[in-house]
């Protein structure tokens, strides 16, 4: 039997384990001892799904095994990532395995050079660390390096983890990162969102600074999107003021469409005022945003009434029919 056929047979056996709860723990314990990282990733995922927490030690042992000669034993970090995800599902409290994964770098050959395949692993460990039995200061100390990680996904996950920790101390890390900047606007955007999620009133004017033209349109757009998600009313007030100021067409569209995700009822009132007071594409953006808003059901009839009053603008009726169908 070829290696590929043997692997497929073992994976098929895993599917049968799901239907045999009486022997699942025993069978998966054996599967986690396998040398094939891809197969162990499937076993770890199933263990997590079945919530077999008795296999915690087996998962940890397998993780340590795949740190040895990892490019050969666990390419793409398949097993290690699946193990961390299973432990996260169980809200595993011991930080040791997550700390180990947090610093793991795995450079593998790719076309034209090498790539670090452990970035998703480091990101998962950053998020998992938040649930561990450590002080906030200890967790943030370990997370600090993630904000400067060479891989974008790790920086994104680290910023999300800091918000999930929900500690005031995280504000300082996020502010420093934002002030230092990032080559990826998406990372700046996540830092804005994470900072505002921590709920400090003074952080809204801090993020609002990045609406200035000096920061470039991509960063401005990220700041707008973050402020649109803010739970505090001053975030929306900043955007309402910005709407009246000098914004490019791209940023105006970003502002209106981002408000579809606002948690504030007053955001729907503002979008309705835009629909009532603007024409052409600006009014169409407002319709699109309201249709995607959590307040869609509450405003549909008001949107319909505003559109029907605009007999000279058939495009608005078309937009309404399309978005509120």
Buried (B, 14 or more C-beta within 10 A) or exposed (E): EEEEEEBEEBBEEBEEBEEEEEEBBEBBBEBBEBEBBBBBBBBBBBBBEBEBBEBBEBBBBBBBBBBEEBBEBBBBBBBBBBBBBBBBBBEBEEBEBBBBBBEBBBEBEEEEEEBBBBBBBBBBBBBBBBBBEBEBEEBBEBBBBBBEBEBBBBBBBBBBBBBBBEBEBBBEBBBEBBEEEBEBBBBBBBBBBBBBBBBEEEBBEBBBEBBEEEBEBBBBBBBBBBBBBBEBEBBBBBBBEBBEEEBEEEBBBBBBBBBBBBBBEEBBEBBBBBBBEBEEBBBBBBBBBBBEBEBBEEBBEBBEEBBEEBEEBEBBBEBBEEBBE
